[in-house]
Amino acid sequence: MPSPFTCTPYSLRDRSMTMGFGVPPWLALLLLAPSMGELLSGSAPPAEFFQPFGFTILMALYGCGALVCRELKTRWRKGVGSLVLLGCGYGVLEEALMVASFYNPGWMDLGVLAGFGRALGVNWVWAVELTIYHALFSVVTPVLLVELAYPSRKGAPWLTDRGLKIVAALLLLDVVVGFVLFGTMLGYWPPPAPYLIGVVATLGFVYTAHRLPSGWARKGTRPICRPGFYTAVGFLAALASALTFGWLPTLSDGLLHPLLVCVVGIPLVYGFVKYLAGFEWRKANRSQLMGLVSGPVLLFILFSPLQELDASRPDDTSGMIIVCVAFTLLLALLWLKIRRDDTPISGIKTTEPGT
């Protein structure tokens, strides 16, 4: 019986264009998404991330979430704009519908945002920040990295129809189990009305992603630049976003209105996406896209060792320096692979999906 998670067998060319670990792309994404969203970000340091139960929950959440977003985007024949919107839907699914951090005033990770921007039972600044974070770093970045590592499979589904249903079911089961576990452990259950808004928002992002024109980000006319330029743009955009949502609220001291943070943050991210969409990506090579994706990843890589040296953190952050080294090596390995065979983004012949 064929595997439900593999649409087509690998050719010799497929194997030569992978990261070199001999794993199928769906499995690479299943592992990379939680590793970036939780491990590299420091939200779940190694001592927490690699606990068997926690790792299973995170893989079913982040990995299955990224896989579902990628499969829907591919099957709908959409572009990166739809992937961003699907990532936003995933962010709401995790933070609003599973762990309820959008609503919980005592959520442990709020930090300086505790009480800042809270109205009508919702932590609005936190909600905007986490929706953007999950869209761009938990979904879009790992999806693009794995597609760059498997160029001949870029435009083809990685799962059969049955495989997609299994992955989607695991994601939903994980959300339900997580909702019960977090509610029981924290003694907090979100009020029905805001929670219903979260459900509507998730479905709204998915619907908009399906309706967004496929060529939304493919009609730019600005000449393509060198890969290093896009690395710098991606790095600075990620840094500006982190400062807006993480540092700007610390300056408020009761004077800065939370709405100002959202007014600055949302146009910042949207302007970044629109600016990049203005380039003629149809004439770009994989190295240009790799440069863009590398920027935000480099920011987290540089930040990860500081978390191990941060004595003020109550959790065990040992091993974050090793995480920094591991991701640096993985990024460098993919860069070397791409530089040896820097094919055009739009000129990659993809493997046809199976039946």
N, C-alpha and C positions, 0 to 999 in steps of 0.2 A: 504493500500500500504506500503511495507517495506521501511524503510529509506535507501536512497542511500549511507549513511555514515556508515552503520553497516553491515558487512558481515554475522555475525552469532549472535544469541542471547547469552547472558551471562549465564553461569552455576553458581551454588552456589560457586564453587571453584574459578571461575573467579572473583566474587565479593570479596571473602575473600583475594585475592592476589593483589587487587588494593591499591591505596594510601589511600583508606577509604573515598573518597568523592563521590563515586557512579557515576562517569562520565566515558563515554567510552574513550578508549585510543586515538582515533583520536581527540577528543575535548581537552584532556589533552595536546597533542602535539601542537594543534592549539593555545593554550594559553601560553604554556611554552616557545615555541621558541621565540616569540617577547619579552617575559618577560626577557629572558636571553640575547638575542642579543641587546636589547635597554635599558631595565630598569635596570637590574643588572649591566650592563657595565657602566651605567651613561650617555650613549649617549642621552637618553631621560629620564630625571628625572621624578618623579611622577607627578609634575605639568604639564608636557608636555605629558607624556605617557598616562595619563588617560583622556585627552581631547577626547570626543566621536569621532570626525572626525579623529584625529591622530591615536587613538587606532584602529579604523576600518581599516585604511590604513596599519598600522603595522601588524595587525593580518592577513590581506589578503596577505601581502608580506611574512613575516617571517613564520607565521603558515602554510599557503598554500605551501610555498616553502619547508619547512621541511617535510610536509606530502607527497608532490609529490616525493621528494628524497627517503623517506622511503618506499613508495609504489612501486616505480620502483625497488629499491634494493631487496625488498621482492619478487615481481613478477618475477624478473629475476633470483631469487635464488642466489644472490650474497652476499658477505661478507662486512666487514667494509671498506675494501680498495675501493670498488666501492662506498660506501656511502661517503667516503672522497672526491672522484673525483666528485660525484654529488654535494656535498657541494661546491666544487670549482666552478662548473658551476653556482650554485646559487649565489655565491659571485660576479661573473662577471655580472650575470643578474641584480642584484640589483645595484651594484656600477658603472658599465659601461653603461648598457643599460637603467636603470631607472633614477638614479640621476646624472649620468655622472661625478661622482667625480674622475674617473680615468683620465679624460681629462681637467676638469675645473681648471685653475691655481689659481683661487680665491676661491676654495671650502673652506667653513668656518671651517672645521674640520682638515685641513692639519697641522696646527700648525707649528712645526719645520720642517716639510716636505714640506712646501710651497717653491717651486722652487728647492728643493733638490731632485735630481734624475729625473728631468723633461727633456725629449728629444722627439722630433718628435711628439709633441702635447700630450704626455702621462706622467702622474705622476707615474713613474715606481716603485719607492720604496713604495709609498702609494698603488699602485695596487697589488703588491706582498703581502704586509702586510694584506690588507683587504680581499684578496682572501683566504689567510690562516686563518684569523680570522673567517670569515663567515663559511668556511668549517668545522672547528673544534668546534667553539663555538655556531654558530647559527643553525647548522644542526646536526652534529655528536653527540655532548653532549646532547642536548635535546632529540634526538631520542633514544639514549642508556638509558637515565634516564627513559623515559616512558616505554621502553621495559623491563627494570628492574622492574618497578612497576607493569607490567602486564605480568608476565612470561609465562602464559598459552596462550597468544596471540602473543608471540614473533615472531613466524615463519609464521603467517597468515596475509593476507591483512586485513587492518582495514576499507577499503572502497570497495564498489562495483565498477564495471566498470563505471557505471553512476556517482557515487560519485567522482571517480578520475577525470573524465572529467570535472565535475563542479568545483572541486578544482583547476585543472590546468587552466581552463578558468578564474576563479577569479584571479589567480596569474598573468596571462598575461594581463588581464584588468587592474589590479593594476599597473603593470609596465608601460603600455601605459599612463594611467591617471597621474601617478607620473612623467613620462617623460615630459608631457605637462605642468604640474603644476610647476615643478622645473625649467624648461626652461623659463616659463613665469615670475616666481617670481625673478629668478636670472638674467634673461636677457642673458643667456648663452645657446648656442646650439652647441653640439660637431660637429667637422668636420666629413664629411662622411667616409673618409678612416679609421681613428682609430676606429670609431663606428662600421664599418663593421668587423674590426678585432675582436672587442668585441663579435659580433654575432658568428663569426667563432670559437672563443675560447670557448664560452658557449656550442655550439654544439659539439666541440671537446672533452670537458670534459665528456659530456653525452655519446658520442660514445665510448670513452676509458673506462668509467665505465661499459658499456654494454659488452665490449670485455675482460675486466680483468677477469682472472680465478677466479672462486668462492672460491677456496682454497688458494688464494694468501697469506692470513695472518693466515692460519690454519695448517701450516706444521712445526711449531717451535718445537724444541726439548729441549730447556732450561727448567729446572724444575720450576714449578710455585712457587712463593713466597707468603708471607703473604699479606693481603690487604693493610696494612700500607705502605709496600714498594712501591706499585703502586701509592698510594696517594702521596708519596714523589716525585716519578718520574714525575707524572703528574703536580704537583705543580711547581717543578723546571724547567721542560720543558716550561711551560707557562710563568714563570718568565723570563727565558732566552730569549724566543721569544719577550716578551714585552720590555726587555732591549735592544735587538738588533735593533728593529724597532723604539722604542720610545726614548731611551736614547743615543744610539750610534751616531745618526745623530747630536745630540747637541754638540758632541765633535769635529765635523768636522771643524767648523770655517773656512770653505773654503778649508780645506786641505784634509779631508777624502773624497775619491771618493765614490759617491752613489753606484757604482757597488759593492764595498766591502761589503756594508750592505746586499745586495741581496746574494752575494757570501757566506756570513756568515749565513744569515737567512734561505735560502732555504735548504742547507744541514743540518742545525740544526734540522729543522722540519722533513725532510726526514729521518735523522738518528734516530730521536726519534721514528718515526713510524716503521722503520726497526728493531730497537732494541726491541721494544715491540712485533713485529711479530715473533721474535725468541723464544718466550716462548710457551710452550705447552698448549695453551688455551683450547684445547679439554678436558683437565683434570682440568680446572679451575671451581670454583664455582662463583655464582653471586656476592659474596662478593669481590672477586678479581677484577672483572670488575667494581663494584661500587667504589672500592678504586681508580682505575685509573681515572674514570670519575670525582670523587670528587676533585681531585687535582686542576685542572684549576678552578673549581667552587669556591673552597676555596680561591683562589687568588683574584677573583673578589669580594667575600664576604668581605675579609679583606680590600680591596681597597675602597669599596663603602662608608663607613662612612667618609673617608678622603675627598670625593668629596663634602659632605655637609659642611665640615669645610673649604673648599677652597674658600677664599674670592675673589680670583682673577678670578673666573669663572663668566661670565656675565649673565648666565642663573640662574633660580631659582632651586637650588639643594636641597631644603628642602624636607625631607622625605626619603633621602637615608639611614639614620640610620635605619628607619623602614623597608626599603627594605632588609637591611643586616640581621635584626632579622628574617624577614619572610622567607628568603631563608635558613637561618641557621636552622630554625625549620623544614622546608620542607625536607632539606637534612637529618636531624637527624631522622625524621619520616620514611623516606625511608630506612635509615640504620637499624633502629629497625625492620622494616618489613622483611628485607633481613636476618638479623641475626637470626630471629625466624624461618625462613624457607630457609636456604642457600642451594638451589638446584644447581646441576651442570649446567653450561651453555649449554652444548651439550646434556643434558639429560632431558630437559623440553619437555613434550609432548604438542604440540601446538594444538589449536583448528583448525579444518579444515575449509577453507574458504567456504562460501556459493556460490550458483550459481546465 
